[in-house]
Amino acid sequence: MRFTRWPSWFTYKRRKEAQNHIADEEAESVIADKLSEAQCVATVAQYLLGQGWQLVSPTELGAQIWARLQGKGLAAAAATQPIQHEVWQLYGAILHDHCQQNHDQAWTELTTWLQRQTPRLVNSPSEQEEAVQESVIALQRQLQEAPLNAPRAFFAFALQVLRRMVVDLHRRRTAVMRGGGNDLSLEEMGEESDNWEEQVAAPPEEGQSVEMHVANKEIRQQLQTFFRRHLPTELQWQVAEAHFLDGLSPVEIAALMGKPAHEIRLVKARIVQKLQNLAELDRQQLLAILGQVEANPRHE
């Protein structure tokens, strides 16, 4: 008759201690990999320094961003892009408020940022400078009249103003070269260059003029409400608003959010698919809202 040999109490205790030790090490490793407030503030400070932004201290902005991100359990290695996204949004609101209060430092920072964007839109240095100056004047006029409804989107709004200004300046120059003093019509622009406006401004079917996006606040709010009701994530809301309301391309949205362009393209594709698969009543509602945009005359 065989007897099963059970492990001694001492052996059992050693094995249990080893298991507990391994579990403790794994828990410590997970904790060490998580984003800390100090790491968040350091990342914010590095980003502000790189952009030359000085309207808020890195500690203050980092604390605000940490309060928004700490509950998400982000790993430190994967936190850079979410932090940059928050910086763009929160600093955009700060810049908006300071520009509205006519702070010199704020307008200097905004002008510098616009100057960095112009090489993607136009090649000539003189045209770049003129586009920036005209855009700053337009933004000053806008903020004197009223603040934006969404100050966190101030960078996106400023970029859209710059893009439209580049288009307008090109049309003026083309009109002068043709011997006239008036701006070209859309039809004449098509005859002059079928692809030029497509390269510097959103295509008509994807982006309307800045007046339709911003001046008509009621329609903009309706579209924002619709997106929030039918799109499942905050990222999709933001991409939909930036693309369909502000006319920004996925590459430009990615630059503003600090995300890879391919990720924004995927998000946009999901948005388009979602909107295409709407129920009939929801689809009719969206078409009705968009019909209000089309019913308003464009100021070209």
N, C-alpha and C positions, 0 to 999 in steps of 0.2 A: 504494500500500500504506500503510495507516494504522498508526501506532504508538500504543499506549496510553500515556498520560502518567501515570506513577506519582507519587504525592505525594513530595515531597522528604523526606529524613530529618528535617530541621528541622520541617517541617509535621507529620509523624507524631509527633515528640516533643512538640510543643505540644498536639496533640490528646490524647495519652495523659496528659499532666500535668493537663489540664482534667478528664478523666474521673476520674482519681485524686482530684483536689480535690473534685469533687462527691461521690464515694463517701465521702471522709473527713468532709465536712460532714454527710452523711446519718447516718453512724455516730455522730458527736458529738451530733446531734440526738436520736437514739434513746437514747443514754446519758444525756443531759440530762433526758429525759422520764421515765426510770426513777426509782422511789422510792429515796431515799437514807436512810441511818440517821438523819441529822440531821432530815430531813423527818418520818420516822416518830416520832421522839422528840418533835418539836414538836407533831405532831397528838395524840399521847397526852397531852402536858402540857395542851394546850388542852381536851381532853375531860375530863380529871380536874378541872381548874379549874372547868369549867362544871357538873359534877356535885357539886362540893364534896367530893371524895374525897381523903383525906390519909393513908391507911394505908401507902402505898408512894410512893417518889419517882418522878416522871415518867421520870427517866433510867433507873432500874432496870427499871421496867415496860416502857418503850420498848425497852430492849435485849433483853428477853425476846421481845417481839412482833417486833422486827426479825429475831431469830434464826429465828423461825417463818415469816416472810414473805419474806426476802431471796432465797430460791431460786425464788420464783414469778414473778419478772420483772414485777412490777406497775408500771404507769405511775403516776406521782405523782398525776395528776388522778383516777385511778380507785381510789386506795388508801384513801380515807377510810372507806368502809363496811367493808372487810376489817379495817382497824385497829380500828374501833369494835366489831366483832364479837369480836375478840380481847380487847379491853379488858373487855367485859362478862363474858367467860368467865374470864379470869385474875383480874380484880378480884373476881368472885363467889367464887372459891376463897379469895382472900386475906381477904375479908370473912367468909366462913364460918369460917375458922380463928381469926380474931381474936374473933369473937363467941363461939366455943366456949371461948376463953380468957378470956371475960368482960371484954374491953376496953371501956371506956366510949365511946371514940371510935367504935368499930365499931358499937355498938348505936345511937348517935346518928345515924350515917350511914344505917343500915338503917331506922330509924324515919322519918327525913326522906324517904327514898326511898319508903317505903310511903305516907306522907302525900300524896305527889305522885300516887299511883295511885288513891287513893280517890275523887276527883271523877268518875272514869269509872264507878264502881260504885254510888255512893249520893250523893244531893244534900245532905242535911242535914249541916251542919258538926259538930253534936254526934254524929251517928251515924258520921260519918267518923272522928272522934277515938276513939270507943269501939271501932270496928272495928280501928283501928291498935293501940290498947293491948292488946286481946285477942289480936291476931295476934302481937305481940311476946312476950307471955307464953307463947303456944303454941310459938313458935319457941325461946324460952329453954328450955322444958321438953324440946323435941325434942333440942336440942343437948346438954343435960345427960345425956340417956339414951344418945345415941350420935351420932357425926358422920354426915353424909350419905355415901352411897356415891359420889355424884358432886358434889363441892363446887363444881365449875365451873357447875353448874346451880342454885346457891343462890338467885339472883334469881328464877328460874322457880318454884322451890319456895316461896319466901316469898310471891310473888304468888298462887300457888294457895291457900296458907293464908289470905291476906287475902280472897280471893274466897269461900271456904267460910265464913269468919267472917261476912262480910256476909250470906250466906244464913241462917246460924244465928241471927244477931241479929234479922233480919227475922221469922223464924218465932217467936222468943220474944215479940217485940212483938205480933205478930198474935194469938198465943195469949192474951196478957194482955188485949188489946182484946176478945176473944171471951168473957172472963170466966173463963178457965182458966189454970192454972199450968204446964201441960205443953206441950211442943212439939207442933206440928201434925204429923199424918201426911202422907205424900206425897199421899194421896187428898184430904185436906182442903186442902192447899196448891193442888192442882189446881182445887178448887172456888172457892177464894178468888181466885186469879189465875193464869190459864193461862199467861201470858207472863212473869211477873215473874222467876222463877228462870232462865228461858231467857236473860234479858238480862244477868244477873250471874254465871251459872255455865254451864259447858258442858252441852249437852243430854245426857241419859242415854246415848244411843247413841254419842256421840262422846267423852264424858269421864266417868269414874267419880269417886267421892269421893276426897278426898285420902288417906283411910286405905287404900283399895285401891291407890293409886299408890305410896305411900311405906312404910307399915307392912309391907305384904306384899312384902318385898324380893326374895324368891325369884322370884315371878311377874314382878316388874319386870325382874329380870335376864334372865329367859327371853325377855321381849319385846324387850329391848335386843339380845340376841344374835340373835334372829330378824331384827330390822330390819337389823343390820349384815351379815347373811348374804345378804339378799334385796334390799336397796336399794343402788344403785351409788355414791352420793356421800356424803361426810361431811355436807354440808348437808341432804340428805334424812334421814340418820340423826337429826340434831339436831332437825329440824322434826317428824319422826314421834314422837320421844320427847317433845318439848314439847307436841305436840297430843294424842297418844293416851295418853301416860302422865301428863302433868301437866294435861291438860284446857285448855290455853291456846288462845285463838283465833288465827287468822293475824295479826290486828292486834296482839295482845299479843306474839306471837313476833317480829314485825317490829320492834316497839319495843325488845325485849330485844337483838335482833341488830343493830340499827342499819341495817335494810334496808327498802326500800319494801314496803308491805303487799301490793301486787299481785304482787310477786315471790314472797312467801311463799305466796300463794294458788295461784300456778302450781305451785310446788314441791309443795304439798299435793295438788293435783289429780293430778300425776304419781305421787305416792306411792299415792293411792287406786287409780289405774288399774293400777299395778304389782301391788298386793296383790290386786286383782280378777282379774288374769290369772295368778295363781300356778298351778303344776302341782297336780294333785289331792292328792298326798301332802303337799306344802307347805301347801296350803290347810287340810287336815285338822289339820296340826300347829298352825297358827295358831288354828284354831277350838278346839282342845284347850286351848291356853294361855288363850285368852279365856274358855273354859268354867270354868277354875279361878277366874277373877275373879268370874264370875256365881255360882259355888257358895258364895262367901264372903258372909256376911251383911253388909249395909251398916249403918253406924251413923249413922242420921239423927237 
